[in-house]
Amino acid sequence: MIPNNVAIIGLGLVGGSIGLATRAMLPQVATTGWDANPDVRRRAAERGLVANVCETAEEAVRDADLVILCVPVGAMGEAAAAIAAAVPSGAIVSDVGSSKRSVGDAIAKALPGATVIPAHPVAGTEKSGPDAGFAELFRHRWCIVTPPADAPAEAVAAVSDFWEGLGAKIEIMDPAHHDVVLAVTSHIPHLIAYTIVGTASDLEDVTRGEVIKYSAGGFRDFTRIAASDPTMWRDVFLTNRDAVLEVLGRFTEDLTALQRAIRNGDGDTLFELFERTRAIRRSIIEEGQDDARPDFGRSDH
């Protein structure tokens, strides 16, 4: 059953997109919203991100069946604590963070006795803020729901049904497993992007102007990722520290092996790796997770 009243705390890219997608695809659902930044609240009202932009978080959640926390993962516990006195006893509290074990624990600690069903829509762009949201953000994308072991089945179904109503595909996953999977598919790639762009900026033999002027497609893609919200990604790495360090250790070992192959002129090792990774790319396209057109369908004109 899809909730009747949804409160969105945090009206940036994801929160705003939830509001717009709800209006477009679930018009029967009433939406309220709040953001700590008064300028964001003003812009959210101008764009109509939710039906009612409230002046306090407590007002936003007072009549909610489902509360979705759309703040940086490091602020989830604080955001949950701020609404603790106003959340209706029967409401479900969820979130959109990309670290699930620590976030679920933080929300549950701030809201003892509440029904907490964490979730993570695997969708986004490098842009942020109330002007970045759009209704189609979640369409045909995965939303991973990570309920605690004792979660009521009807609450899990309600969160899943809501996200399906916004066009997402649903996967139910253990929180710890989610964190390892996302460390591989999202967190480490972002860390690499931040690092390579930072390295290029720091190179003494290559000017910053040359880096910008002669950027090939691969580097441009790194810069797009590296333009993501710094507060959000700082918190992601700190809250998913264990999984990130585990995967980063494995990546470092693989990178060292690749470095050795290049030094030794071991073309067979390089070719085998590149052939294997090429197959992964084909699988991603076949799953509909990216565009097979040349240059990812991007136009340079």
N, C-alpha and C positions, 0 to 999 in steps of 0.2 A: 504494500500500500504506500503510495506517495504521500509524504506529509503535506498538510494544508497550509502551514505557516512556516516559512524558512527565514531565519535571521542570519545575516552574513556580517561577521566581525572582521573588518579589513577590506577596503574597497579599491585595491590595486588591480593588477592584471587579472589574477585568478578570481578574486572576489567579485570584481566588476563583471567578468565574463560569466560567472555563475548567475549573477543577477540578470544580465542580458539574455542568456540562454534560457533561463526560467521564464522570462517574459515571452520569449519567442516560441518555446516548445512546450511549456507547462503553464499556460496563461491562467489556469484555475488556481495556481499556487500564489498565495500572498507573500510578498517579500519585504523585509525591513533590513536596514543596514546601518553600520556605524564605522567610523574610522577615527583614530586618535588625532589625526591631522585635520584641523578645521578647513584648510584649503581643499583637501581631498573630499571632505564631506560636501563642500560647496560645489565642486566640480561633478561629484557623483550625482547630486541633485539635478544639476544642469543637464547631464547626459541621461538621466533616468535609469541609472544602473540598478536601482531597486525602487519599489513603489513608494517607500517611505524612508528617507534618510533621517535618522534620529540624532538627537543632541547628546545622548548618553548611551553607553553600551547596555546598561540595565534596561532602558526603555526599549531598545531594539529587540532584546530577547524575551521580554515579559510574556508575550503570548505565543512564543515559538513552539512548534512541534519538533523542529530540527534546527540546531544551531551549528553553523560551520565557521570554524576559526580559520581565517585566511591571513595570518600574520607570519612573519619569519619564524622558523622553528625554534629559535632561541627565546622567543617571546610567547610561546604557546602557554606555558604555565602561568605567566603573569596575566595573559588575556583571559584565561579560564578563571583565575582567581577574581578578576574584576567583575565577572558576571555571576559569581557563585550565589550571591544573595537573591538574584532575580530569575534564574533559570527555573522554569516550571518543573515540578517533580517528575512529570511524565515525559519530559523532552529528551530527545537524543542529542548528544553533543558529538560533533565530528570535526574534522580538520582537513587540510589539503597538503600537509607537510611531506617532504620527501625523505625524512627520517622518521621511522615509525615506532621503534621500540622506546626510545627516549621520550618522544612526543606523547605517546600513549600513557607512559608512566607519569609525565608531568601534568597532563590534563586530569588523569584519575586522582592524583594527589591533591590537586586544587579543587576538585569537585567530588569529594567522597560520597558514595552512594548514587551518583549519577550514572546514567547509561551512556557509556563512551564507546563509540564505534569509529576508530580512526580510518582515514581513507587517503589515497594519494592519486589524483588525476595526473597521469603521465603526459602532460601537455603544457606548453608554454612557449614563450618567445624571449628574445633578449631584452625586450622592452618592459617597462614597469610603470606603475601609476594608474590613475583613474581613466586616463585617455587611451591606455593600451588595450583595454578589454574589448572583446568582441564575442558575439553569440555562438560562433561556430568553433570556438577554441577546442571543445571537447569532442566534437563529432568524429566518430570512427577511431577515437583514441582509447587507450586502456585506462580504467580507473581501478586501482588495486585497493581492495577493502581488507583491513587487517584487524579483525575483531579479537578481543581477548577470548580465552578458551571458554569462559563462562557467559559469554554474551548471549542475550535472548535472541532466538532465531528471527523473531518478528522485527526486531530492531535492525539486524543485519540486512534483512530483506528490504526494509524501508529505505535505508541508505543506498542499497544496490539499485532499487527501483528508481530512486530519485536520479542517480547518475545515468542510468539507462535512459531515463526520460530526457536527459540533456544530450543524448546521442552517443554516450560512451559505451565501451565494452567492459564488462566486469570480470575481475579475477579476485578470488578470495585467497589470501596468503598469510602465512605466519609472519608476525612482525620482524623477527630476527632474520628470516630468510629474505624478506623484502629488502632489508637494509644491505645485505650482501649483493643481491641482484642489482639494486640501484647503484651501489658503489661501483660495480662493473660497467653498467650501461650509461650512467649519468655522472656520478660524482668524480670518478677518476678522469673521464674525458674532459670535464670542466677544469680539473686541476692541471691537466696537461696543457689545455688551451691557455689558462692563465700563465703557466710557466713559459711556454714557447713565445707568447707575445711579449712577456716581460723580458725574456732573454734577448729577443730581437731589438727591443727598445734599449737594452743596456750594452749591446755590442759596440765596441769602440771603433772597429774597422768599417762599420756600416752605419751611415747616418740615418736618423729617424725619417728624414725626407725620402731616402732611397727605399726604406722599408715600406713606406706608404705608397710610393710611386710605382714600385715594381712588384707589388704583392700579387702572387699567382693565386689560383683558385683555392689551393689547400690552405694557404696562410689566411686568405680572406675568411674562410670558414672558421678557422681558429679565432679570428678577431670577433666574429659574430658571437661565438660562444662566450668569449672573454668579456664581452660587453654586458653580460648578465648582471643582475642586481647584486652589488657587493655585500650588502648587509645579509641578504638571504643566503648567499653562498658561504660567507664566513660562518654563519650559524649551522649550515648543513654539515660542514666539515667538522665542526666542534661537537655537534650532537650525534653524528654517525662516525665518531672517531675510530671505534674498534674495527668496524667493517672496512672503512677506508684504509686504515693502516694495514689490515690483512691483505687486501687486494693490491695496495700499493707495493707491498713487499714482493708479491708475486710478479707484478709488472716490472719492478726494478731488476729482478732476476732475469726476466725475459729480455729486457733492454740490454743488460750486460751481455747476454748470449748473442744478441744481434750485433752489438759493438764488436765482439770477438770475431764473428763471421765476416764482418766488413774488413777488419784488420788483417785477417788471414786469407782474404780473397775467396772465401767459401761461397761461391755463387749458388751451389745446390741448396744450401740451407736457406739463403735469402729467397730463392725461387719457390721452395716448398712453403715457406711462411706466406709469401705474397699470394700464392695459388689458393691456400687455405682461407686467407682472409677475403679474397675475392669471392669465394663461395658464400661467405657470411653476408656480404653485400647483396648478392643475388637473392638470398633468403629473405632479407629485410624488405626488398622490393616486392617479392612474391607475397609477403604478408601484408602489403599495402601500407607499410610504415614509412615509405619515402617514394620519391618521384624518380622514375627510370629515365626521364628525358636527359639529354646531354647537359652537363653542368647543373644537375639537379633542377632543371627547368628554369634556372635563373637566367635572366637577360642582362647583358652588360651594356645595353644601349641606354 
